[in-house]
Amino acid sequence: MSLNGKDLLTLIDWTSEEIFEVLSLAGKLKKERKEGKDHYLLKGKTLGMIFQKASTRTRISFEVAMWQLGGYALFLNPQDLQMGRGEPIKDTARVLSRYLEGIMIRTFSHQEVEELAFYSDVPVINGLTDSFHPCQALADIQTIREYKGDLKGLKVVYLGDGNNVAHSLMLACAKTGAHVVVASPPGYEPQREVVEKALQDRLDPLSQVDVTNDPRQALEGADAVYTDVWASMGQEGEQEERLKVFQPYQLTMEMLKEAKKEAVVLHCLPAHRGEEITDEVMESPRSVVWDQAENRLHAQKAVLALVMA
């Protein structure tokens, strides 16, 4: 199938077949790269990267991805763009479309990404917004697939805030046939519209998309256990309150006993060790966090190669 020119704003807009296309190519590119094979699939093409939120993994993985694909990644922060001085997003989109073959943006408001994509003539990739993190979710399910094989029927459990990571993970799992359970404190659950969309778009009509306030019950029989920071960027003022509210959702070795013995542990990083996850769990043999972080590179290479070809 041709994904050339397609935006990646959320996984809501991507079919199960398109997601599996990304996973297949990501696995191929990863394997062949480790065998020493180069893939200059985007030779001579440039990706503009707009960062209005700080980043480690997103910036480095996208820059390296473009270099390995034979292209060039251009880092743009608000100080480099007139967007930071009041230029409308629609004007920026039209101008950048004349210079670039693709745009990646990491920002706060999801509406900004949608507006940028509406006025852009080149594909726009969401590197993270307050609502969604599709690139992370693709790397997540790639990692689970590497360790567990077919995603269909697997139980993936997410503990913590029903945030952008939780939203995209729910969609990715639903569209690839996995069961997904999000356990959050009351008042911190994922958005109902996203839950309903995940249910509506399930690959397997028998797969589950559940939200609960009981972390131990959620963990029963889990094949993969995922957690994230309790206070995301922009929520620093809530840190103290969230530490109290989320304490029962901390992923410890004791909590992990509720999952299957062979369950793997994921975290999108950065991790606040001693808060949402203990150091012991992070360093345990069940942790696949570093493979997960590496797979940001491979999943994003696949996306870039498919939409910017």
C-alpha positions as CSV (number, residue, x, y, z in Angstrom):
1,M,0.0,0.0,0.0
2,S,1.1,3.6,-0.6
3,L,1.4,5.8,2.5
4,N,3.3,8.5,0.5
5,G,2.2,11.9,1.7
6,K,0.0,10.7,4.6
7,D,0.1,12.6,7.9
8,L,0.7,10.9,11.2
9,L,-1.3,13.0,13.6
10,T,-2.9,10.2,15.7
11,L,-3.3,6.5,15.1
12,I,-7.0,7.1,14.8
13,D,-6.4,8.0,11.2
14,W,-4.3,4.9,10.5
15,T,-5.8,1.6,9.7
16,S,-4.6,-1.7,11.2
17,E,-3.0,-2.6,7.8
18,E,-1.1,0.6,7.7
19,I,0.2,0.1,11.3
20,F,1.3,-3.4,10.5
21,E,3.0,-2.0,7.4
22,V,5.1,0.3,9.6
23,L,5.9,-2.6,12.0
24,S,7.0,-4.8,9.2
25,L,9.3,-2.2,7.6
26,A,10.6,-1.2,11.0
27,G,11.6,-4.8,11.8
28,K,13.3,-5.1,8.4
29,L,15.2,-1.9,8.6
30,K,16.4,-2.7,12.2
31,K,17.6,-6.2,11.2
32,E,19.4,-5.1,8.1
33,R,21.0,-2.1,9.7
34,K,22.5,-4.4,12.3
35,E,23.8,-6.5,9.5
36,G,25.6,-3.5,8.0
37,K,23.2,-2.7,5.2
38,D,22.4,0.9,4.4
39,H,19.0,2.2,3.4
40,Y,19.2,5.5,1.6
41,L,15.5,5.7,0.9
42,L,15.2,9.4,1.5
43,K,18.4,10.6,-0.2
44,G,18.3,14.3,-0.8
45,K,15.2,14.9,1.3
46,T,14.8,17.2,4.3
47,L,12.7,16.8,7.4
48,G,11.9,20.0,9.4
49,M,11.6,19.4,13.1
50,I,9.7,21.9,15.2
51,F,10.3,21.6,18.9
52,Q,8.2,23.6,21.3
53,K,8.7,21.0,24.0
54,A,12.1,19.8,25.2
55,S,13.2,16.3,24.0
56,T,16.0,13.7,24.2
57,R,14.7,10.7,22.4
58,T,12.5,12.4,19.9
59,R,15.1,14.8,18.6
60,I,18.0,12.3,18.5
61,S,15.9,9.4,17.0
62,F,14.5,11.6,14.3
63,E,17.8,13.2,13.4
64,V,19.6,9.8,13.3
65,A,16.7,8.3,11.4
66,M,16.9,10.9,8.6
67,W,20.7,10.5,8.4
68,Q,20.5,6.7,8.2
69,L,17.9,7.1,5.4
70,G,20.2,9.4,3.5
71,G,18.3,12.6,4.2
72,Y,18.8,15.6,6.4
73,A,17.0,16.7,9.6
74,L,16.6,20.4,10.3
75,F,16.1,21.3,14.0
76,L,13.8,24.3,14.5
77,N,13.0,25.7,17.9
78,P,10.6,28.6,18.6
79,Q,13.5,31.1,18.6
80,D,14.3,30.0,15.0
81,L,10.8,30.5,13.7
82,Q,8.5,33.5,13.3
83,M,5.8,31.2,14.8
84,G,7.5,32.2,18.1
85,R,6.9,35.9,17.3
86,G,3.3,35.6,16.2
87,E,3.3,34.4,12.6
88,P,0.2,32.3,12.0
89,I,0.7,28.5,11.9
90,K,-1.0,28.4,8.4
91,D,1.7,30.8,7.0
92,T,4.5,28.8,8.5
93,A,3.0,25.6,7.1
94,R,2.8,27.0,3.6
95,V,6.3,28.3,3.6
96,L,7.9,25.2,5.1
97,S,6.1,23.1,2.5
98,R,8.1,24.9,-0.2
99,Y,11.4,24.0,1.4
100,L,10.9,20.6,3.0
101,E,9.6,17.1,2.2
102,G,8.2,16.5,5.6
103,I,7.6,18.2,9.0
104,M,7.8,16.7,12.5
105,I,6.4,18.8,15.3
106,R,6.6,18.3,19.1
107,T,4.3,20.7,20.9
108,F,1.6,21.2,23.5
109,S,-1.7,21.8,21.7
110,H,-2.9,19.0,19.4
111,Q,-4.9,21.7,17.5
112,E,-1.7,23.3,16.4
113,V,-0.6,20.0,14.8
114,E,-3.9,19.7,13.0
115,E,-3.7,23.2,11.7
116,L,-0.2,22.7,10.5
117,A,-1.2,19.6,8.7
118,F,-4.3,21.2,7.1
119,Y,-2.2,24.0,5.5
120,S,0.9,21.9,4.7
121,D,1.5,20.3,1.3
122,V,4.0,17.8,2.8
123,P,3.3,15.1,5.4
124,V,3.2,16.2,9.1
125,I,4.3,13.8,11.8
126,N,3.2,14.3,15.4
127,G,6.3,14.0,17.6
128,L,4.1,14.5,20.7
129,T,1.2,16.7,21.9
130,D,-0.6,16.9,25.1
131,S,-3.2,14.5,23.6
132,F,-1.3,11.9,21.6
133,H,2.1,10.4,21.1
134,P,1.7,8.1,18.1
135,C,5.4,7.6,17.3
136,Q,6.0,6.3,20.9
137,A,3.0,3.9,20.6
138,L,4.4,2.4,17.3
139,A,7.8,1.8,19.1
140,D,5.9,0.3,22.0
141,I,4.0,-2.3,20.0
142,Q,7.1,-3.1,17.9
143,T,8.9,-3.9,21.2
144,I,6.1,-6.1,22.6
145,R,5.9,-7.9,19.2
146,E,9.6,-8.6,19.3
147,Y,9.3,-10.2,22.7
148,K,5.9,-11.8,22.5
149,G,5.3,-12.5,18.8
150,D,1.8,-12.0,17.5
151,L,0.1,-9.1,19.3
152,K,-3.4,-10.6,18.9
153,G,-4.7,-11.7,22.3
154,L,-1.9,-10.3,24.4
155,K,-2.8,-8.4,27.5
156,V,-1.1,-5.0,27.8
157,V,-1.6,-3.1,31.0
158,Y,-0.8,0.6,31.5
159,L,-0.5,2.0,35.1
160,G,-0.8,5.7,35.8
161,D,-2.0,8.9,34.2
162,G,-4.5,8.6,31.3
163,N,-2.3,10.9,29.3
164,N,-1.1,11.2,25.7
165,V,1.0,8.0,26.0
166,A,-2.0,6.0,27.3
167,H,-4.2,7.4,24.5
168,S,-1.9,6.3,21.7
169,L,-1.1,3.0,23.4
170,M,-4.8,2.1,23.6
171,L,-5.3,2.9,19.9
172,A,-2.2,0.9,18.9
173,C,-3.2,-2.1,20.9
174,A,-6.8,-2.1,19.8
175,K,-5.8,-1.8,16.1
176,T,-3.4,-4.7,16.3
177,G,-5.6,-7.1,18.2
178,A,-4.1,-6.9,21.7
179,H,-6.2,-6.5,24.9
180,V,-5.4,-3.2,26.7
181,V,-6.2,-2.1,30.2
182,V,-5.5,1.3,31.6
183,A,-5.5,1.6,35.4
184,S,-5.7,5.2,36.6
185,P,-6.8,7.0,39.8
186,P,-10.3,8.4,39.8
187,G,-10.3,11.7,37.8
188,Y,-7.1,10.8,35.9
189,E,-8.6,8.3,33.4
190,P,-8.0,8.5,29.7
191,Q,-10.5,10.6,27.7
192,R,-13.7,8.8,27.1
193,E,-13.7,9.7,23.4
194,V,-10.4,8.0,22.9
195,V,-11.5,4.9,24.7
196,E,-14.6,4.8,22.6
197,K,-12.6,5.2,19.4
198,A,-10.3,2.4,20.4
199,L,-13.3,0.1,21.0
200,Q,-14.8,1.1,17.7
201,D,-11.6,0.4,15.7
202,R,-10.6,-2.9,17.3
203,L,-8.9,-5.4,14.9
204,D,-10.4,-8.2,16.9
205,P,-14.0,-7.6,18.0
206,L,-13.4,-9.9,21.0
207,S,-10.3,-7.9,22.2
208,Q,-10.8,-5.7,25.3
209,V,-10.3,-2.0,25.9
210,D,-10.8,-1.5,29.6
211,V,-10.3,1.4,32.1
212,T,-10.2,0.7,35.8
213,N,-9.2,2.3,39.1
214,D,-7.8,-1.0,40.5
215,P,-4.1,-1.5,39.5
216,R,-3.7,-5.0,41.0
217,Q,-6.8,-6.3,39.3
218,A,-5.6,-4.8,36.0
219,L,-2.2,-6.5,36.3
220,E,-3.7,-10.0,36.6
221,G,-2.5,-12.1,33.7
222,A,-0.6,-9.3,32.0
223,D,1.9,-10.1,29.2
224,A,3.3,-6.5,29.2
225,V,3.2,-3.8,31.9
226,Y,3.7,-0.2,31.0
227,T,4.0,2.9,33.1
228,D,4.9,6.6,32.6
229,V,5.7,9.7,34.7
230,W,2.9,10.9,36.9
231,A,3.3,14.6,36.0
232,S,4.0,15.4,32.3
233,M,5.6,18.5,30.9
234,G,3.3,21.5,31.8
235,Q,2.0,19.7,35.0
236,E,4.9,20.5,37.3
237,G,2.6,22.6,39.5
238,E,0.6,19.4,40.3
239,Q,3.6,17.3,41.1
240,E,3.1,17.2,44.9
241,E,-0.6,16.3,44.7
242,R,0.0,13.7,42.0
243,L,2.7,12.0,44.1
244,K,0.1,11.2,46.7
245,V,-2.7,10.3,44.4
246,F,-0.7,8.0,42.2
247,Q,1.3,6.2,44.9
248,P,-0.8,3.0,44.8
249,Y,0.0,2.7,41.1
250,Q,3.8,2.6,41.6
251,L,5.2,-0.4,39.6
252,T,7.2,-2.4,42.2
253,M,8.5,-6.0,42.0
254,E,5.7,-6.9,44.5
255,M,3.0,-5.4,42.1
256,L,4.6,-7.1,39.2
257,K,3.8,-10.5,40.8
258,E,0.2,-10.0,39.7
259,A,1.3,-10.2,36.1
260,K,2.5,-13.3,34.3
261,K,6.0,-14.5,35.3
262,E,7.3,-13.8,31.8
263,A,5.6,-10.3,31.5
264,V,7.8,-7.6,30.1
265,V,8.1,-4.1,31.6
266,L,8.0,-0.9,29.5
267,H,8.5,2.8,30.2
268,C,8.6,5.5,27.5
269,L,11.2,7.5,29.5
270,P,12.4,9.7,31.1
271,A,11.7,7.7,34.2
272,H,11.4,9.1,37.7
273,R,12.8,6.1,39.6
274,G,11.3,5.8,43.0
275,E,8.0,7.4,41.8
276,E,6.1,5.6,39.1
277,I,8.6,2.8,38.9
278,T,11.2,1.4,41.3
279,D,14.9,1.2,40.4
280,E,14.7,-2.6,41.0
281,V,12.0,-3.0,38.3
282,M,13.8,-0.7,35.8
283,E,17.0,-2.8,36.2
284,S,15.3,-6.2,36.3
285,P,15.6,-8.8,33.5
286,R,12.0,-8.2,32.8
287,S,12.6,-4.6,31.7
288,V,12.7,-4.0,28.0
289,V,12.9,-0.3,28.3
290,W,16.2,0.1,26.4
291,D,15.0,-1.9,23.5
292,Q,11.8,0.2,23.6
293,A,13.8,3.4,23.5
294,E,15.9,2.0,20.6
295,N,12.8,1.1,18.6
296,R,11.8,4.8,18.5
297,L,14.6,5.1,15.9
298,H,13.4,2.1,13.8
299,A,9.7,2.8,14.0
300,Q,10.2,6.4,13.0
301,K,12.5,5.4,10.2
302,A,9.7,3.2,8.8
303,V,7.2,6.1,9.1
304,L,9.5,8.5,7.4
305,A,10.4,6.1,4.6
306,L,6.7,5.4,4.0
307,V,5.3,8.9,4.1
308,M,8.2,10.9,2.5
309,A,9.2,8.4,-0.2
